[in-house]
Amino acid sequence: MNKNPLKKIFLLSAALCLSLFLFGCGAATTLKEISPEREKITEEPEASEKKESEKEASEKEDDSADKKKETEVEKTTVRAATLAEAVNTFNWNYYNTQDTDSNLFYSPISLESALAMALKGAKNDTYEELADVLCIGDMNTFMDSYSSLSSGYGDEKIKLTVANSLWIDKTFDKEYGVDPDFVSELEKKMDAEVILEDFKNNSEKAASDITDWVKKKTENLIPDYQSVASADTALDIINAIYFFGEWRNKFSADNTSSQDFRRPGGTVTVDMMNMNDEYFRYFKDGGFKGIELPYYDDKAVMDIILTDDDNDLSAPEAFKSLSAKEREDFISGISSAEEVKISMLMLPKFTMDITAEGLKESLINLGAASAFDKNKADFSGICEKLFISDISHRAKIEVDEEGSRAAAVTEVVMELASAIAEPEEIIDFVCDRPFVFVIRDRESGTILFTGIVNEP
């Protein structure tokens, strides 16, 4: 691989000149034998072969470096002091692994919760890698603050429930068993249910029981979750989260009409909700503008981010180009902004139901490789020889004139390695093009859900 284009041109020119000069004598010279440093080719066969071998090795190293660079993910490495900081930093690191050309919806708090339970039993390199990916500074501090996440959501107009569970295979429990301290800590601090299930002998029933559990914990919003557990499952760690919130300022269904939604692939017609002359927090900076749509009692909010240029359809990718800190600073800018009068607010009704693709690969690329390697994983705080064999995440959201419903489930399957703006300004915020949104707890700032709408 020649990285100097001028050198390459020189080599090609030299090859052509020498070929023409020697043509009459029947001589043939290959490009790789020509050295611009010398006038004669007197290299001994062994030296030539050695040089060629070194060149090929160098090219392979360059190719390997290029491939490694392609899989590297830009991320912020920090061991956060608070749950909100950990979840939000992980959220934006994970966002960097995702395709912004399609619709996207996931729950960083659900992913973090399920993986944090696995982290509780991790040791040595597996712990360090997974803690780095989850941005958790101290596991006990994380768990201590976890129980307060859903407090204050008891009203019928706004609800947030977070459920955790440990599904232990009966045969595995009998022959190996799970560390009682691991179970006790998760029961106490993360309110985890412990369920004995016969994965080995009746995996179909186990899968059905998991579907029913998810259906119940997500208030029927995800009624048909398909478990990725199998007969080889020793321990299945599951988190489910459910959110419901009525808008503080509801849209009138009478004002909803068919409108164009502009996207790079062409315009589509959507049901566009409309609202006029209401007050919302609004922030503009660095080529972006954002609005905060509060739910009932301002307990939670939806932030929506667009590019400042109304003709620019690239908000999801443009927002991805920012660092995690810049994104957090922008969200903080929205949160601390004054409420201003929005002359016209347009937001499409939309529903998304998305199962994460390539989740395992994304987490490995972020740095959690050993957790998924049966030869390297160390979850000895749970049981010897366990590793994460699979992970699944599904999230669903419905947004209409009344408010939003959202739910997510994360399943971590473990097996044995051995088989078993300004106030006076009149502002329009028209979401008729791709946008990024997050739903977050207003008090702590914890991001509950993150999404991209490319096609409502």
Residue pairs with C-beta under 8 A, 6 or more apart in sequence:
1 58
1 59
1 62
1 63
2 8
2 11
3 62
7 36
10 36
11 31
11 34
11 36
12 31
14 34
14 36
15 29
15 30
15 31
15 34
18 29
18 34
19 28
19 29
22 28
22 29
29 41
32 52
32 55
33 41
33 43
33 48
34 41
35 41
35 43
43 51
71 365
72 365
73 93
73 96
73 97
73 362
73 365
73 366
74 96
74 323
75 93
75 96
75 324
75 366
75 367
76 89
76 92
76 93
76 135
76 323
76 324
76 325
77 132
77 135
78 85
78 89
78 135
79 131
79 132
79 135
79 136
79 137
79 138
80 86
80 89
80 135
80 136
80 137
81 137
81 138
81 141
82 141
82 145
82 444
83 142
83 145
83 146
83 149
83 444
83 446
84 441
84 444
84 445
84 446
85 135
86 112
86 134
86 135
86 136
86 137
86 142
87 108
87 109
87 112
87 135
87 446
87 447
88 108
88 328
88 445
88 446
88 447
89 135
89 324
89 328
90 108
90 111
90 112
90 133
90 134
90 135
91 108
91 438
91 447
91 450
92 324
92 327
92 328
93 133
93 135
93 324
93 366
94 106
94 108
94 111
94 362
94 366
95 320
95 450
96 320
97 358
97 362
97 365
97 366
98 104
98 362
100 316
100 317
100 320
100 452
101 264
101 316
101 317
101 454
102 452
102 454
103 352
103 354
103 451
103 452
103 453
103 454
103 455
104 316
104 354
104 450
104 451
104 452
105 352
105 354
105 395
105 396
105 397
105 449
105 450
105 451
105 452
106 354
106 356
106 393
106 395
106 408
106 449
106 450
106 451
107 241
107 393
107 395
107 406
107 408
107 410
107 448
107 449
107 450
108 447
108 448
108 449
108 450
109 149
109 162
109 241
109 446
109 447
109 448
110 239
110 240
110 241
110 393
110 395
110 408
110 409
110 410
111 393
111 410
112 134
113 146
113 162
113 164
113 190
113 239
113 241
113 410
114 164
114 237
114 238
114 239
114 391
114 410
114 411
114 412
115 130
115 133
115 134
115 363
115 391
115 410
115 412
116 134
116 136
116 139
116 142
116 143
116 190
117 164
117 166
117 186
117 190
117 192
117 237
117 239
117 412
118 130
118 237
118 371
118 379
118 382
118 388
118 412
118 414
119 127
119 130
119 131
119 134
119 136
119 139
120 139
120 143
120 182
120 185
120 186
120 381
121 179
121 182
121 379
121 380
121 381
121 382
121 383
121 386
122 130
122 131
122 371
122 378
122 379
122 381
123 378
123 379
123 380
123 381
124 378
125 370
125 376
125 378
126 370
126 371
126 376
126 377
126 378
126 379
127 378
129 367
129 368
129 369
129 370
129 371
130 368
130 371
131 137
131 139
132 367
132 368
133 363
133 366
133 367
133 368
136 142
143 185
143 189
143 190
144 189
146 189
146 190
147 189
147 190
147 191
149 160
149 162
149 441
149 444
149 446
150 160
150 161
150 162
152 299
152 443
153 159
153 160
153 161
153 299
153 300
155 296
155 297
157 245
157 246
157 295
157 296
157 297
158 244
158 245
158 246
158 295
158 296
158 297
158 299
158 300
159 242
159 243
159 244
159 245
160 241
160 242
160 243
160 300
160 441
160 448
161 217
161 219
161 241
161 242
162 239
162 240
162 241
163 191
163 193
163 217
163 239
163 240
163 241
164 186
164 190
164 191
164 192
164 193
164 237
164 238
164 239
165 192
165 193
165 194
165 195
165 213
165 237
165 238
165 239
166 178
166 183
166 186
166 192
166 193
166 194
166 195
166 235
166 236
166 237
167 195
167 197
167 199
167 206
167 210
167 229
167 233
167 235
167 236
167 237
167 238
168 178
168 194
168 195
168 196
168 197
168 234
168 235
168 236
169 196
169 197
169 198
169 199
169 200
169 233
169 234
169 235
170 196
170 197
170 198
170 199
170 200
171 198
171 200
171 201
171 420
172 199
172 200
172 234
172 235
172 383
172 416
172 420
173 196
175 420
176 234
176 383
176 384
176 416
176 420
177 383
178 235
178 382
178 383
179 381
179 382
179 383
182 381
182 382
183 192
183 194
186 192
187 194
195 209
195 213
197 205
197 206
197 209
197 236
198 205
198 206
199 206
199 229
199 230
199 231
199 232
199 233
199 234
199 236
200 231
200 232
200 420
201 231
203 229
203 230
203 231
203 233
206 227
206 229
206 233
207 226
207 227
207 229
210 225
210 227
210 229
210 236
210 238
210 411
211 223
211 224
211 225
211 226
211 227
213 238
213 240
214 222
214 225
214 238
214 240
214 409
215 222
215 223
215 224
215 225
217 240
217 242
217 409
218 240
218 241
218 242
218 396
218 407
218 408
218 409
219 242
219 244
219 405
219 407
221 242
221 396
221 398
221 405
221 406
221 407
222 240
222 394
222 396
222 407
222 408
222 409
225 394
225 409
227 236
227 392
227 411
228 390
228 391
228 392
228 411
228 413
229 236
229 411
229 413
230 413
232 389
232 415
232 416
232 419
232 420
233 389
233 413
233 414
233 415
234 383
234 386
234 414
234 415
234 416
234 420
235 382
235 383
235 386
235 413
235 414
236 411
236 412
236 413
236 414
237 411
237 412
237 413
237 414
238 409
238 410
238 411
238 412
239 409
239 410
240 407
240 408
240 409
240 410
241 407
241 408
241 409
241 448
242 406
242 407
243 300
243 404
243 405
243 406
243 407
243 439
243 448
243 449
244 403
244 404
244 405
244 406
245 295
245 296
245 299
245 300
245 403
245 404
246 295
246 296
246 402
246 403
247 293
247 294
247 295
247 296
247 401
247 402
247 403
247 404
248 293
248 294
248 295
248 296
248 297
248 298
249 275
249 278
249 280
249 293
249 294
250 401
250 402
250 403
251 273
251 274
251 275
251 347
251 400
251 401
252 274
252 275
252 401
253 401
255 273
255 274
255 275
256 271
256 272
256 273
256 274
256 349
256 401
257 271
257 272
257 274
258 269
258 270
258 271
258 272
259 269
259 270
259 271
259 272
259 346
259 348
259 432
260 267
260 268
260 269
260 270
260 432
261 267
261 268
261 269
261 270
261 272
261 348
261 432
261 433
261 455
261 456
262 313
262 432
262 433
263 313
263 433
263 434
263 454
263 455
264 313
264 314
264 434
268 455
268 456
270 348
270 349
270 350
270 456
271 348
271 349
271 456
272 346
272 347
272 348
272 349
272 432
273 346
273 347
273 348
273 349
273 400
273 401
274 344
274 345
274 346
275 342
275 344
275 345
275 346
276 343
276 344
276 345
277 341
277 342
277 343
278 341
278 342
278 345
279 339
279 340
279 341
279 342
280 291
280 292
280 293
280 294
280 339
280 340
280 342
280 345
280 429
281 291
281 292
281 334
281 335
281 337
281 338
281 339
281 340
282 289
282 290
282 291
282 292
282 334
282 337
282 339
282 340
282 342
282 421
282 427
282 429
283 289
283 290
283 291
283 330
283 333
283 334
283 337
283 421
284 290
284 308
284 421
285 330
285 333
286 322
286 326
286 330
287 307
287 308
287 309
287 318
288 305
288 306
288 307
288 308
288 315
288 318
288 319
288 330
289 305
289 306
289 307
289 308
289 421
289 429
290 303
290 304
290 305
290 306
290 330
290 331
290 333
290 334
291 303
291 304
291 334
291 342
291 345
291 429
292 301
292 302
292 303
292 334
292 335
292 337
293 301
293 302
293 303
293 304
293 347
294 300
294 301
294 442
295 301
295 302
295 403
295 404
296 403
298 442
299 441
299 442
299 443
300 439
300 440
300 441
300 442
300 448
301 335
301 439
301 440
301 442
302 404
302 437
302 438
302 439
303 331
303 334
303 335
303 437
303 438
303 440
304 347
304 429
304 431
304 435
304 436
304 437
305 315
305 319
305 330
305 435
305 436
305 437
306 315
306 429
306 431
306 433
306 435
307 314
307 315
307 318
310 430
310 433
312 318
312 433
313 433
313 434
314 434
315 433
315 434
315 435
315 436
316 434
316 435
316 436
316 452
316 454
319 327
319 436
322 330
331 438
331 440
331 445
332 445
335 442
335 445
337 421
338 423
340 421
340 422
340 423
340 425
340 427
341 423
341 426
341 427
342 427
342 428
342 429
343 426
343 427
343 428
344 428
344 429
344 430
345 428
345 429
345 430
346 428
346 429
346 430
346 431
346 432
347 399
347 431
348 431
348 432
348 453
348 456
349 399
349 400
349 401
349 456
350 397
350 399
350 453
350 456
351 396
351 397
351 398
351 399
352 395
352 396
352 397
352 451
352 453
353 394
353 395
353 396
354 394
354 395
354 396
355 392
355 393
355 394
356 362
356 392
356 393
356 394
356 395
359 391
359 392
359 393
360 372
360 390
360 391
363 371
363 372
363 391
364 372
369 376
370 376
370 377
370 378
371 377
371 379
371 387
371 388
372 387
372 388
372 389
373 387
374 387
374 389
374 415
374 417
375 417
377 386
377 387
377 388
377 417
379 386
379 387
379 414
382 414
385 416
385 417
385 418
386 414
386 415
386 416
386 417
387 414
387 415
387 417
388 412
388 413
388 414
389 413
389 414
389 415
390 411
390 413
391 410
391 411
391 412
391 413
392 409
392 410
392 411
392 413
393 408
393 409
393 410
393 411
394 408
394 409
395 406
395 407
395 408
395 409
395 449
396 406
396 407
396 408
397 404
397 405
397 406
397 449
397 451
398 404
398 405
398 406
404 439
406 439
406 448
406 449
408 449
421 427
431 453
434 452
434 453
434 454
435 452
435 453
436 450
436 451
436 452
437 450
437 451
437 452
437 453
438 447
438 448
438 449
438 450
438 451
439 447
439 448
439 449
440 446
440 447
440 448
441 448
